Amino acid sequence: MALAKSYDFPLITLSSRALRLERETSEFSLIREEFDQQVLDLLSPYKPDICVLAGYGLIFGSEVVRRYNLLNLHPALPGGPIGTWQQVIWQLIENRAPETGTMIHLGTDELDRGPALTYFSLPLVGGYYDRLWHQIRGRTTDIIKSEEGESLPLFRKIREDLVLRESTLLLETLKTLADGRVQVSEGNVFDEKGIAIQGLCLNAQVEHFLEY
């Protein structure tokens, strides 16, 4: 917030917690429509081409999704597991997945299933990962959760490798939108030639950044 103010950017805040307290409920789903309408009212003076849900821990309803192009970062490849990042990682471990990644997709009514703009992929086999998989050989996911939980080295390694690349993916995604390599129109994603795509792979850009 201080950084935004230092650049003289408009800064608007709205507390869902305050609204829950005011309405005397702990269930956000009961006040989602009211909260969303307040968001729409506050943003009405602005006409953004793209909105980024950066660390937004709530779920917007249909009205906000229809009004704006919302970009959401989800820690899985297009078509991969849905849910929180914790749920995604446990699904990867449960399925002994050979790879994972992170995508930037359009927010829609369908949770974590909006059209992908970009993504990066990450192999979960070879080198150090092989040793981590060996540590859990013969153990079910339920046993692993009960004995080690999120302190499991494999769990931590997957999370660290994804987080290390997420901010770069977001930055590079915004660049592709700015220069027209990826375009969003009426809830669909296209390349610079206007051809519908299932996400642009940005592995080269993401890994290049990590080299420095």
C-alpha positions as CSV (number, residue, x, y, z in Angstrom):
1,M,0.0,0.0,0.0
2,A,2.9,2.4,0.8
3,L,4.5,1.5,-2.5
4,A,1.3,2.2,-4.4
5,K,1.0,5.6,-2.7
6,S,4.6,6.4,-3.4
7,Y,3.8,6.1,-7.2
8,D,0.7,8.2,-6.8
9,F,-1.5,5.2,-7.9
10,P,-5.2,5.2,-6.9
11,L,-5.5,3.0,-3.9
12,I,-8.9,1.6,-2.8
13,T,-9.4,-0.9,0.1
14,L,-12.3,-2.9,1.2
15,S,-12.4,-5.3,4.1
16,S,-14.4,-8.5,3.8
17,R,-13.6,-9.2,7.5
18,A,-15.2,-5.9,8.5
19,L,-18.3,-6.8,6.5
20,R,-18.5,-10.2,8.1
21,L,-18.4,-8.7,11.5
22,E,-21.0,-6.1,10.6
23,R,-23.3,-8.8,9.3
24,E,-22.5,-11.1,12.3
25,T,-21.4,-14.0,10.2
26,S,-18.3,-16.0,9.6
27,E,-19.5,-17.4,6.3
28,F,-18.3,-15.3,3.5
29,S,-20.6,-17.1,1.1
30,L,-23.6,-15.5,2.9
31,I,-22.3,-12.0,2.1
32,R,-20.5,-12.6,-1.2
33,E,-23.0,-10.8,-3.4
34,E,-23.1,-7.8,-1.1
35,F,-19.3,-7.6,-0.9
36,D,-19.0,-8.0,-4.7
37,Q,-21.4,-5.2,-5.3
38,Q,-19.4,-2.9,-3.0
39,V,-16.3,-3.9,-5.0
40,L,-18.1,-3.0,-8.3
41,D,-19.3,0.3,-6.8
42,L,-15.8,1.3,-5.7
43,L,-14.2,0.3,-9.1
44,S,-16.9,2.0,-11.2
45,P,-14.9,5.2,-11.9
46,Y,-12.1,3.0,-13.5
47,K,-12.1,1.1,-16.8
48,P,-9.3,-1.5,-16.5
49,D,-8.4,-3.7,-19.5
50,I,-7.0,-6.3,-17.1
51,C,-7.4,-7.0,-13.4
52,V,-4.9,-9.2,-11.5
53,L,-6.1,-11.2,-8.5
54,A,-2.8,-11.0,-6.6
55,G,-3.1,-13.0,-3.4
56,Y,-6.9,-12.6,-3.4
57,G,-8.1,-15.3,-1.0
58,L,-11.8,-15.0,-1.8
59,I,-14.0,-16.1,-4.7
60,F,-15.8,-13.5,-6.9
61,G,-19.3,-14.2,-8.0
62,S,-20.7,-14.1,-11.5
63,E,-21.3,-10.4,-11.8
64,V,-17.7,-9.4,-11.2
65,V,-16.4,-12.2,-13.4
66,R,-18.6,-10.9,-16.3
67,R,-17.7,-7.3,-15.8
68,Y,-13.9,-7.6,-15.8
69,N,-11.1,-9.7,-17.3
70,L,-9.7,-11.2,-14.1
71,L,-6.3,-12.9,-14.2
72,N,-5.8,-15.5,-11.5
73,L,-2.6,-17.4,-10.8
74,H,-3.2,-21.1,-10.1
75,P,-0.4,-23.5,-9.1
76,A,-1.1,-26.2,-11.6
77,L,-0.8,-26.8,-15.3
78,P,-3.9,-26.2,-17.6
79,G,-6.3,-29.0,-16.9
80,G,-4.4,-30.0,-13.8
81,P,-5.6,-30.3,-10.1
82,I,-7.9,-27.6,-8.7
83,G,-8.2,-26.2,-5.2
84,T,-5.8,-24.5,-2.8
85,W,-2.0,-24.8,-3.4
86,Q,-1.9,-27.3,-0.5
87,Q,-4.6,-29.4,-2.1
88,V,-2.9,-29.3,-5.4
89,I,0.5,-30.5,-4.1
90,W,-1.1,-33.3,-2.2
91,Q,-2.9,-34.4,-5.4
92,L,0.4,-34.3,-7.2
93,I,2.0,-36.5,-4.5
94,E,-1.0,-38.9,-4.5
95,N,-0.9,-39.3,-8.2
96,R,3.0,-39.5,-8.3
97,A,2.8,-36.8,-11.0
98,P,5.9,-36.5,-13.3
99,E,5.5,-32.8,-13.7
100,T,3.6,-29.7,-12.5
101,G,3.6,-26.0,-13.1
102,T,1.6,-22.8,-12.7
103,M,-0.8,-21.1,-15.0
104,I,-2.3,-17.6,-15.3
105,H,-6.0,-18.0,-16.4
106,L,-9.1,-16.0,-16.7
107,G,-11.4,-16.0,-13.7
108,T,-14.7,-17.7,-14.5
109,D,-17.7,-19.2,-12.6
110,E,-15.9,-22.5,-12.8
111,L,-13.2,-22.6,-10.1
112,D,-9.6,-22.8,-11.4
113,R,-10.9,-23.8,-14.9
114,G,-10.9,-20.6,-16.8
115,P,-9.1,-20.3,-20.1
116,A,-5.3,-20.3,-19.6
117,L,-3.3,-17.3,-20.9
118,T,0.2,-18.6,-20.0
119,Y,1.9,-21.2,-18.0
120,F,5.3,-22.7,-17.1
121,S,5.9,-26.4,-16.5
122,L,8.3,-28.0,-14.0
123,P,9.5,-31.6,-14.0
124,L,9.1,-33.6,-10.8
125,V,11.5,-36.4,-11.8
126,G,15.2,-36.6,-12.1
127,G,18.0,-35.4,-9.8
128,Y,17.0,-34.3,-6.4
129,Y,13.4,-35.1,-7.0
130,D,14.1,-38.8,-7.5
131,R,15.6,-38.9,-4.0
132,L,12.6,-37.2,-2.5
133,W,10.2,-39.6,-4.2
134,H,12.3,-42.5,-2.9
135,Q,11.8,-41.3,0.7
136,I,8.0,-41.9,0.4
137,R,8.1,-45.2,-1.5
138,G,5.6,-47.6,-0.2
139,R,3.7,-45.1,2.0
140,T,0.2,-43.9,1.3
141,T,-0.6,-40.2,1.2
142,D,-2.8,-40.5,4.3
143,I,0.1,-42.0,6.2
144,I,2.5,-39.3,5.0
145,K,0.0,-36.5,6.0
146,S,-0.4,-38.0,9.5
147,E,3.3,-38.5,10.0
148,E,4.9,-35.5,8.4
149,G,2.3,-33.3,6.8
150,E,3.5,-30.2,5.0
151,S,7.0,-30.6,6.6
152,L,7.5,-33.5,4.1
153,P,10.7,-32.6,2.1
154,L,8.9,-33.4,-1.2
155,F,6.0,-31.2,-0.4
156,R,8.3,-28.3,0.6
157,K,10.4,-28.7,-2.5
158,I,7.5,-28.6,-4.9
159,R,6.1,-25.5,-3.1
160,E,9.5,-23.7,-3.2
161,D,10.1,-24.4,-6.8
162,L,6.7,-23.1,-7.8
163,V,6.8,-19.9,-5.7
164,L,10.3,-19.1,-7.0
165,R,8.8,-18.8,-10.5
166,E,5.4,-17.4,-9.9
167,S,6.2,-13.6,-9.9
168,T,8.2,-14.0,-13.1
169,L,5.3,-15.8,-14.8
170,L,2.9,-13.0,-13.8
171,L,5.3,-10.3,-15.1
172,E,6.0,-12.1,-18.4
173,T,2.2,-12.7,-18.8
174,L,1.6,-8.9,-18.5
175,K,4.3,-8.4,-21.1
176,T,2.6,-10.8,-23.5
177,L,-0.7,-8.9,-23.1
178,A,1.0,-5.5,-23.6
179,D,2.7,-6.5,-26.8
180,G,-0.2,-8.5,-28.2
181,R,1.3,-12.0,-28.2
182,V,-1.7,-13.0,-26.1
183,Q,-5.1,-11.3,-26.4
184,V,-8.3,-11.6,-24.4
185,S,-11.7,-11.0,-25.9
186,E,-15.2,-11.9,-24.7
187,G,-13.9,-14.5,-22.2
188,N,-11.6,-16.3,-24.7
189,V,-7.8,-16.3,-25.2
190,F,-6.1,-15.8,-28.6
191,D,-2.5,-15.5,-30.0
192,E,-1.3,-12.5,-31.9
193,K,-2.9,-13.9,-35.1
194,G,-6.3,-14.2,-33.5
195,I,-6.1,-18.0,-33.2
196,A,-7.6,-19.5,-30.0
197,I,-4.9,-21.0,-27.8
198,Q,-4.9,-23.2,-24.6
199,G,-2.2,-21.1,-23.0
200,L,1.3,-19.9,-24.1
201,C,4.2,-21.7,-22.6
202,L,6.7,-19.3,-21.0
203,N,9.3,-21.8,-19.8
204,A,12.1,-20.1,-21.6
205,Q,11.3,-16.6,-20.2
206,V,10.8,-17.9,-16.6
207,E,14.0,-20.0,-16.5
208,H,16.0,-17.3,-18.2
209,F,15.1,-14.9,-15.4
210,L,16.1,-17.4,-12.8
211,E,19.6,-17.6,-14.3
212,Y,20.2,-14.0,-13.1
